[in-house]
């Protein structure tokens, strides 16, 4: 029960954090909830399909299929999040003024609904497929009772979703004047973290060079498997033993978004 709870909690927490930031960032924007919800639903269906095909995927492309799949999803999500940040920098001030006037019925600009759909889909599909795959592996091994797996999974879903909901509600309590600034930074770090994780997957299969095998080691006091480490892993791509390429991609992607964001605001 404990193992299934940990597995599901970690994967659901990652989904919930991404979805919570997206929901808070697009509060009041027309059809944003619909597209995020639709993306999450399609991602859930895709997760189940991917989970059943995981063994075949792992053995494809000379055994590197899973790493390539994760890298593509993470890279796509990172680029679309960067697009969302640029959209927010252009329309955020106008949306804030209108929200203060007429509340949740506000719309402004053309929200990148495709970006919301794909980011929600990729978050749910990637983490959901891993959770389903691991749970099926635990069930087939015969080391865990079926009911223990079920109850552990339910507990993991509730606790992971609960932490994500707390983050979402916390973001909504930020004063409206500061909301878009805070969310823009959150989304930029989230996107840079995803780009860094994509690089990590590609270095594992030697598509990219690691540059430095282990740049630092903080596993003794902040392991990535801990709750705080897991949250930081989702939000900023934290790794307790990152290689040089991961850190380089994170820094370049983040600086690129900061520069583009400032240019967008100045134009």
N, C-alpha and C positions, 0 to 999 in steps of 0.2 A: 504493500500500500504506500509506504513512504517513497519508494523509488518511482512509482507511477505519479505520485503527487508532485515530486520534484521535477520530473520530465515535463508534465503538462503545465505546471506553474511557470517554469522558465519560458516555455514556448508561448503560452498565452500572454505572459507579461510582456514579451517583446511585441506581440501583435497589438496589445492594448495600449502600450506606450505610443507606438506609431500612430494608431488610429485616434488616440486621445489628443495628440498634438495637432493632427489634421483637422479634427472636429473643432477644436478651439480656434485654430487659425482661420477657419472659414465660417465662423459663427455669423449668421445673418445673411450669408451669401446665397443667392438663389440656387436651389437644387443641389447644394453641396452635400447635404445629408443623404440625399437620394443616391448620388454617384458614389459616395464613400461606402454606403451600405450595400449598394449593388456590387461594387468591387470586392468588398469583404465576402459577400455571398458567393460570387463566382470563384474567389480565391479559396473558399472552404471546399467547394466542389472539386476544384483543381487539386487541392491538397490531398483529398482522398484518392484521386486518380494517380497522382504522383507517388503517393505512399505505396500503392500496389505495384507500381512500376519501378520502385526505388532500386531493387536489386539489379534489374536490367539496366537501369540508368547508370548505376555505379560501375558496371562492367563494360559500358559503352565507351567509345573514344579511348581505347587502351586503358580502361579502368579509371578514367578521369571525368566521366560524364557528370557526376554529382557536383564536382568542383566547378566545372564549366557552367552548369545550370545555375548554381548559386551566384557565380560571378556575373552572369548575364542579368539575372534578376536584380541583384544589388546595384549594378551599374545603371540599369534603366531607371530604377527607383531614385537613385542619387541625382541623376540628370533631371528627372521630372520634379523632384523636390526643389532643385535649384531654380527651375522655371517658375515654380509656385512662389518662391521668395522674390523673384524679380517682379512677378505680377503684383504681389503684396506691396512692394516698394512703390509701385506706380499708382495703385488704387487704394492703398491702405488709409491714407489721410481722408480721402473722400468718403470711404466706407465708414470711418470712425465718426465723421460729422453727421452722416445720415443715420447711423445707428443711434446716436444720441437724440435724434429728433423723432424717429418713428420706430425704434426698437427692432424686433426680429424680422420685420417684413422688408428689411432693406436689401437692395441689390445694387451693385456698382460694377461697371466694367464687364468684361467677358471672362468669367472665372475659368481657369484652365481645367475644365471638368475631366478631360481625358487624363490629365496628370493625377487628379484625385483618385480616379477609378483605378489606374494602373498601380499607383503606390499602395493603395489599400489592398488590391488583389495580390500584389507581390509579397506584401508583409504577411498576409494570412496564408497564402499558398506555401511560402517557404517554411514558415515556422510550423504551420499545421501539418504539412506533409512529414516533417521530421518527427513531430509528436506522435502521429498515427503510426509511422514506421517503427519507432522505438517501442510503442505499446504492443504492436503486433509481434515484434520480436520477443518481448517479455512474455506474452501469452503463449507463443509457440515453444518457448524454452521450457515451459512447465514448472519454472521455479516460483511462480506467483499464482495465487488463487485468483480465478476470474473475477470474483466479487471484490476482492481487494484492489484489483486493477481498476475496476469500474468506480469504486468509491474514491480511490486515490485520484483518478482522473477528474471526477466531478469536483473534488476539493481543490485540485490544482486549477481547474477552470475558474472556479469562484474566486479563489484568492488572487490569481493573476489578473482577472478582470477587475477585481476590487481595487488593487493597487493602481491600475490604469485609470479607473474612474476617479480615484482621489486626485491623481495628477490633472485630469481633465477639469474637475471642479475647482482645483486650486488655480488653474490658469484663468478660469472665468471670473475669479475674484480680483484679478489684477485690474487696476483702473484702466478705463478704455483708452485714455491718452497714451498709456505705456504698452497696451496689449500687443499691438502689431510690432513694436520694436522688440519686445521680449520673444514673441513667437518667431519673428524673422531670424533671430539669433539661434533659437532652438532648432528651427528647420535647417539652418546652415550647418550647425554642428551635426545634426542627424544625417544630412546628405553627405557631409565629409566623412562621417563614420561609416556610412554604407559604402562609399567609394574605397575607403581603407580596407573594409572587410572583403570587398571584391578583389582588391590587390592581394590580400592574404590568401584567398582561394587560388589565385593564379600563380603565386609563388610556391604553393604546395605542390603544384604539378609542373613547376619549372618553366611556365610560360613567361613569367617575369622573374628577374633575378632578385634575391632578397636584399642585396647590397650589404647588409650586416645581418647575420643570422639572428641574434638576440640583442636588441638595442638596449634594453633594460629588463630587469626581473623584479616585479613587485608581487609575485605570487605568494610570498611568505606573509605579507600583511594585508594585501587586498586581492585575493584570488578572483579570477573572472567568474568562477562558479558560485561565489557568494551573491546574496541578494543585491548588495550595493554594487558589486562588480558587474552583475548582470544588467542592472539599470544603466550604469555607465557604458557598458558594452553596446547597448541599444542606442543610447542618446548621443554618444560621441565616438563609438567604435573602439572603446577601451579594450586593451589586451594586456594581460600581465607579463607577457613575453613577446612583444612585437618585433618584427624584423624592420630593417631600414626602409624597405619599399613601402610598407604600410604607413609609417610615419611621414614619409615624403609625399605620398599620394594624399594623405589627410591634409597636410600643410598646404600643398599646392591647390587642392580643390577648395579648401576653406578661403585661402587668400584670393583665389579667383572670384569666388562668390562675393566676397567683401568688396572687391574693386568694382565688379559689375553692379552690385547693389548701390554703391555710392554714385556711380555714373548714371544709373537709372533715376535716382533721386534728384541729381543735379540737372538732368535734361528736362 
